[in-house]
Amino acid sequence: MAGNTTLRVIPLGGLGEIGRNMMVLEYGDDIIVVDVGLMFPEEEMLGVDLVIPDFTYLRDNKDKLRAVFLTHGHEDHVGALPYFMREFNAPIYGARLTDGLIRVKLQEHRLLQGAETHVIQPGDVITAGVFEVEFFTVAHSIPDACGLVIRTPLGLVVHTGDFKLDHTPVMDQHTDLIRLAQVGAEGCLLLLADSTYAEQEGFTPSEQLVGTALRNIMVNAEGRMIVATFASLISRVQQVVDAAVFTGRKVFVTGRSMIDNVAMARQLGYLNAPDGVIIGVEEMRNTPAAKLVVVTTGSQGEPTSALTRMANGDHRHITITKGDTVVLSASPIPGNETAVYRNVDNLFRLGAEVLYNRALNTHVHGHASREELKIIQSLLQPEYFVPVHGEYRHLVIHAKLAESVGVPKGNAFVLTDGDVLEIDEESAWTGERVPASYVYVDGLGIGDVDQHILRDRAHLSTDGVVVVIVTVDKQTGKLERAAEVLARGFIDVEEREDLLDRSKQVVADSIKGVDHYAEFGDINVRIRDAVSKFLYDETRRRPMVLTVTVEV
């Protein structure tokens, strides 16, 4: 081993935000990637569909990429894979359900053909360059969630993925504390641990609580029951099915991603429903309301989701009526609250009973709280620690917690996306940074929307646009006719026609005495500046002013 080779730990997403999780580990000529997630756009990201990590560093080091390892099948960990797969050809390793979920996703993007995906069992060890990667089970809100033990030339690195310590998990999936204790005994060089709930005192409640809560609600609901959750929360869907069987109800599944995932999970044996419990549209129409449960997407208020369509009264098969009980079995992701509560309001307006309160135990989160994080630290006693997955305050709080239970002071590193942590045999340090900005997906465009475009959209959304069309004589450069001025989203044109007429005079004045040989660019700037100033003086608003010059 070369004496000067360091282990480089490079987060490309997920540190300083919720979502977009992606971690790069590099040693010498080998790179492995853990997770390739997406983030849902925040309110100010107007028109953006998704946010994905910046792959620039990997593009520059394409020949070093050995493999991609997926901890579990949630969107914030695998959602950006289709965009990644268009550029990179690396083997992808994940547990069985994770593999099933990504195959559904890659099929949708027509990328399954060329993809090299491998199903692993917990305990399997994959060699990828100098790295040896072993999967171990963790409890989370989706089956087949795993953490990783990564053997590097400098020592063992543990990446927990998303996890909690659930002693009564729904699908018998415990966090493998025995394996973690063995790693701790051998010596853990670096721990990368989930920080999402590092602020929460105590322990995270067991998933069993949700099953009991759903069953109680279902027993007491007199009419139809509609449960909204994430399409990838297969264990939650299983709890709904179990409660439906217990109360003698049928289950109807709606929402494209939910339908696809439920079909795949049943096929792989992760979702068990007695024959005839999950029904199609025709049978659903003939089932009495008191005997029906609907499982749907839309727990985050997504505009095109099935629940949003129900709330807006334009779902193809389901019309909300008085007597319906709607359960939101998910917490709003930060930034989605407005959309979620808009749906809740609309569902109440349509006469439904809506249960969305945390106190009802209709949702428990899948992340470890402070006491569980302390247990993991105590078992592993890592030399170095990096909190991952969380907003900046979560990372800082988690780093302090790690130091309070034994990580040497100064060895807990709070990184953000793009920071590079380097570790050698003596010490660890940060210094260099790599590109890790947001990459916006808008329609078919990937990365072609940047901050300038979002700023323009925000500008348009607040003050509207004014378009000035001027026609000038090719020979003399004089105005051929009065300028045309069009306004959208700025003022009520009929009420303030005088303002636009006076704008035309401002245009004429602004290019009086301009020699024809003046650049068109110069004429456009003069017009734009003059009209912008005039409109601001008159209205105290700053619409976007666009000029179009036509030569005749």
Secondary structure, 3 states (H helix, E strand, C coil): CCCCCCEEEEEEECECECCCCEEEEEECCEEEEECCCCECCCCCCCCCCEEECCCHHHHHCHHHEEEEECCCCCHHHHCCHHHHHCCCCCCEEECHHHHHHHHHHHHHCCCCCCCCEEECCCCCEEEECCEEEEEEECECCCCCCEEEEEEECCEEEEECCCCECCCCCCCCCCCCHHHHHHHHHHCEEEEEEECCCCCCCCCCCCCHHHHHHHHHHHHHCCCCEEEECCCCCHHHHHHHHHHHHHHCCEEEEECHHHHHHHHHHHHHCCCCCCCCCEECHHHHHCCCHHHEEEEECCCCCCCCCHHHHHHHCCCCCCCCCCCCEEEECCCCCCCCHHHHHHHHHHHHHCCCEEECCHHHCCCCCCCCCHHHHHHHHHHHCCCEEEEECECHHHHHHHHHHHHHCCCCCCCECCCCCCEEEEECCCCEEEEEECCCCCEEEECCEECCCCHHHHHHHHHHHHHCEEEEEEEECCCCCCECCCCEEEEECCCCCCCCHHHHHHHHHHHHHHCCCCCCCCCHHHHHHHHHHHHHHHHHHHHCCCCEEEEEEEEC
